[in-house]
Amino acid sequence: MEQEARETACNAANAICDVFRYLGDVSYAILPRDLAHDLGDLNKSFWNGVRTAVDKEIEWIDERVAGGDKLREEWQSRCQPEEPAGAGEPVS
């Protein structure tokens, strides 16, 4: 019974994906060939630019996190009290 429900859900999801794929194909098929290819290239160029911007943002975040770690370590080293030489061992 459970397997049947999963298969039904997968079939429904595949059918919906097929509909969107067909609509996407139709949206390019109604255009003249050269225009469809130019529009596809423009669309890919746009998304490539978005990807580049996202990659730069991720790189910036990584650099800020690393900088924060370094600054935190500096603050922690400044806040630790300095022990005088030989003060760490008990006197017997």
N, C-alpha and C positions, 0 to 999 in steps of 0.2 A: 504494500500500500504506500509506504513512504517513498520507495524508489519510483513508483508511478507518479507521485506528486512532483518529485524532482524532475522527472523527464518531461512532464506537462509544463512546468515552469520554464525549463530550458527551451522547449519547443516554442513557447510563447515569446520568450526573449529573442530567440533566433528569428522568429517571424517579424518582430518589431524592428530588429536590426536590418533585416532584408528590405523592409519598407523604406527605412531611411536611406539605405544604400541605393535603392531604386530611384528615390526622389533626388538624391545627389547626382546620379547618372543623368536623369532627365534634365536637371538644371543646366548641365553642360551640353547635353545633346540638342537642346533647342537653339543653341548659339551656333553661328558659323564656326567651322573648325579652327581657323586662325584665332578668332576672338576667344574661343573656349580655351585654347592653349595659352594665350596671353593672360587671360584671367586666372588660369591655374597657376601660372608662373608668378603673377602678382600676389596671389593668395599664399603661395609657398614662401615668397619673399617676406611678406608680412609676418607670417608665423616664425620664420627664421629670425627676424628682428626681435620678436617677442622672446624667443628662446635665448637669444644673446643677452637681452636685458635681464632675463631671469637668472642666467648664469652669472652675470656681473653682480647682481643683487646677492646671490648665494655666496660668491667670493667675498663680497664686502662684509657680509654677516660673519663668515669664518674668520676674517681678519679682525673684526671687532671683538669676537669672542676670545681669540688668541691674545689680543691686546688687553682685554679685561683680565685674563688669567695672569698675564705678566704684571699688570698694575696691582692686582690683589696680592700676589707674592711679595711685591715691593712693600706694600702696606703692612703685611703680616711681619716681614722681617724688621720693619721699623718699630712695630708695636711690641715686639718681644723684648723683655728686660734683659740687659746684658749682665752676665754673671762675672764677678771678678775672678781672676786666675786662682785656682785652688779652692774656691768657695763651694764647689760642687761635691767635695768629699767630706764625710763627717770626721770630726777630730776624735781620736781615741786616747 
